[in-house]
């Protein structure tokens, strides 16, 4: 009996899920400057994924409600492939600072903000974009600047997205754009859908 309890305890400990985020929508959008019509279109979804230590994790994304099926199916694929994701936490945790979220290698979606270095609202502002593993999949500007600072795009590194990735192919098959296809800059972490 003691052996059974010991084995059961070991299996339970090794199969437990690491919770990165467990918020209600009200918490996840607290302090946003988004107008009411945008807030009314947002939902929070729970997603599961494996981290870089191969541990099962649960996180959350705030997205436009029309994208729920795409996001849940994308994360089913991510989980099935055991494609590592560092963490998935609503950006409120970073006081709505995209740079802080990226520096922490956080995968995120909704953030009412402008596109970097412009006065145009990002598709993240409507919950219609997601950034995946910013440190493995940085934005690389034509002047050579990389965001987040210190990141490196290495197509052989775990957690990196390429044109041949099943995840990229899945998003594109659902009508999402991938920032890795852009010519004005390469934003390998970024997917959006109008």
Number of C-alpha atoms within 10 A of each C-alpha: 6 7 8 9 10 11 12 12 12 11 11 11 10 11 11 11 15 16 15 16 19 16 17 12 17 11 12 22 24 12 11 17 13 15 11 8 9 13 20 11 13 22 21 21 18 17 20 23 27 22 20 15 9 12 15 20 21 19 21 25 27 27 27 22 15 13 16 17 10 15 18 15 14 19 19 15 16 19 19 12 13 18 20 20 27 21 26 28 24 30 25 18 15 15 13 20 13 19 15 15 22 24 16 16 23 23 25 28 28 29 28 23 20 14 13 11 6 8 9 10 14 19 21 25 23 24 27 23 25 23 24 25 26 30 26 23 29 30 25 20 14 11 7 9 11 18 19 22 13 9 18 17 18 14 13 9 11 12 21 22 25 20 13 8 10 16 18 19 14 15 19 15 10 11 13 19 18 25 20 21 13 11 10 10 15 19 22 27 23 25 23 20 17 10
